Amino acid sequence: MSKLKGFLGIAAPIAIASIITACGSSSSHDDGAVATAVTEASLKENYVNIAYAMYSDSLTTAEALQTAVTNFIATPNEDNLTLARAAYKAARVPYQQSEILRFDTDITLGSNTGDEGIASVDEWEGQVNAWPLAEGLIDYVDGGDGNNIIAGADTIDAAYLIGQNGINDSDANVATGVHAIEFLLWGQDLNGTAAGAGTRPATDYDTDAGCTNGNCDRRAQYLQAATGLLVSDLTDMVAEWTPAAVTTDGTLAYNFINHDDAIAYMLGSMKVMADDELAGARMGTALEFGDTEEEHDCFSDLSHIAIYNNFQGIKNAFYGSYGSVSGASFADLLEQTDANTFTIVDALFTSIETKMAAIQTLGESADPVLRFDQIIGLGEGNEHYDNTNAASLELVQLGVELDLARQALSLTELNTEGGGDGD
């Protein structure tokens, strides 16, 4: 994935809510009058609570993925491969909701003076979720030349894989993160806009006589190293948002709590995730050009899960709710400042949610199931294509309205370009 890319005051120390065990979409806003005026301190406090919960869930599910991968490698059969794929799918849900936190360069870089931790979410995110991924760097591909990491002779460990990221000055040379793991579990999807994801056989990991496609021992080493690195990276990120981190100079939580433009960052992140990322890179480009190469979760065909949960991340930020964590919200702040803009934005969220839920249902439980890459091939005039396209267009409009909200609240317009998952 490419390298994508006011209010003043300091909050008191925060009592972080306990980690939730299951993530869910944000709750709808209470349409009644706001009883108590939202303060910057209360809004920041709740946002940090949500960040801690999302990253904690991301870590917990990544650890479950690591366990499933370990079991699969020990006994490489189709049942265990199915379990590992299911664990991957579950791990994506909280992480995709956390991507709303990516666009933090303007409030973090240069501020990390008190510790040796992560400099910014955006900088860290490239190692975890980078796209596009040139899968031929990693393993065999249709029509490939056989020159890849798994067919090589170098020791495969986390340090080596990190060193392969961006090799030969190519952003597409991605060796770490969730999409490398996705490719290792599913293999290439050669179905185009037809039904079907990648069909990598479990025997690709059989280190005995049943090995298919060669180098099964190295493939197993790669998958273990990549999942171990994912858990390590998420462990580091969770540490940036703990209750202790809130009062530790230089952590991401501390930088957020103490930055004059923290609220502007929240708003800018919602806008860029809505229009540049979802409406553009993750949905609109693929729909416009009918190109499945623009589909982010292209090996597993789980893009319907990705775009739905990316949208949930925007909702979480706006309505101030994630799972069991809720509190002062940007929605409350906007409603008490500019009720007309709030009403428009609130209605857009409701409309987009309906369309996104239909996309997710279509990809999960419809009969027959219809995944995002299949929708890409349907074209205008098909109800499912038109619904998906309408969601993309409404996300663009949401970005416009969120910018009007920024102006109404006299917030700084921050630079939201950077270097994480992207177009």
Stockholm file with secondary structure:
# STOCKHOLM 1.0

chainA/1-423         MSKLKGFLGIAAPIAIASIITACGSSSSHDDGAVATAVTEASLKENYVNIAYAMYSDSLTTAEALQTAVTNFIATPNEDNLTLARAAYKAARVPYQQSEILRFDTDITLGSNTGDEGIASVDEWEGQVNAWPLAEGLIDYVDGGDGNNIIAGADTIDAAYLIGQNGINDSDANVATGVHAIEFLLWGQDLNGTAAGAGTRPATDYDTDAGCTNGNCDRRAQYLQAATGLLVSDLTDMVAEWTPAAVTTDGTLAYNFINHDDAIAYMLGSMKVMADDELAGARMGTALEFGDTEEEHDCFSDLSHIAIYNNFQGIKNAFYGSYGSVSGASFADLLEQTDANTFTIVDALFTSIETKMAAIQTLGESADPVLRFDQIIGLGEGNEHYDNTNAASLELVQLGVELDLARQALSLTELNTEGGGDGD
#=GR chainA/1-423 SS CCSCCCCCCCCCCCCCCCCCSSCCCCCCCCCSCCSSCCCHHHHHHHHHHHHHHHHHHHHHHHHHHHHHHHHHHHSCSHHHHHHHHHHHHHHHHHHHHHGGGCCCHHHHTTTCCSCSSCSCHHHHHHHHHCCSCCGGGTSCCTTCCSCSTTTSCSCCSHHHHHHHTTGGGCTTCCCSSHHHHHHHHHCCCCCTTSSCCCCCCGGGGCCSTTCCSSCHHHHHHHHHHHHHHHHHHHHHHHHTTSHHHHTSTTSHHHHHHTCTTHHHHHHHHHHHIIIIIIIIIIIIHHHHHTCGGGCTTTTTTCHHHHHHHHHHHHHHHHHTEETTEECSCHHHHHHHHCHHHHHHHHHHHHHHHHHHHHHHHHHHTCSSCCCHHHHHTTCTTSHHHHHHHHHHHHHHHHHHHHHHHHHHTTCCCCCCCCSSSCC
#=GC SS_cons         CCSCCCCCCCCCCCCCCCCCSSCCCCCCCCCSCCSSCCCHHHHHHHHHHHHHHHHHHHHHHHHHHHHHHHHHHHSCSHHHHHHHHHHHHHHHHHHHHHGGGCCCHHHHTTTCCSCSSCSCHHHHHHHHHCCSCCGGGTSCCTTCCSCSTTTSCSCCSHHHHHHHTTGGGCTTCCCSSHHHHHHHHHCCCCCTTSSCCCCCCGGGGCCSTTCCSSCHHHHHHHHHHHHHHHHHHHHHHHHTTSHHHHTSTTSHHHHHHTCTTHHHHHHHHHHHIIIIIIIIIIIIHHHHHTCGGGCTTTTTTCHHHHHHHHHHHHHHHHHTEETTEECSCHHHHHHHHCHHHHHHHHHHHHHHHHHHHHHHHHHHTCSSCCCHHHHHTTCTTSHHHHHHHHHHHHHHHHHHHHHHHHHHTTCCCCCCCCSSSCC
//
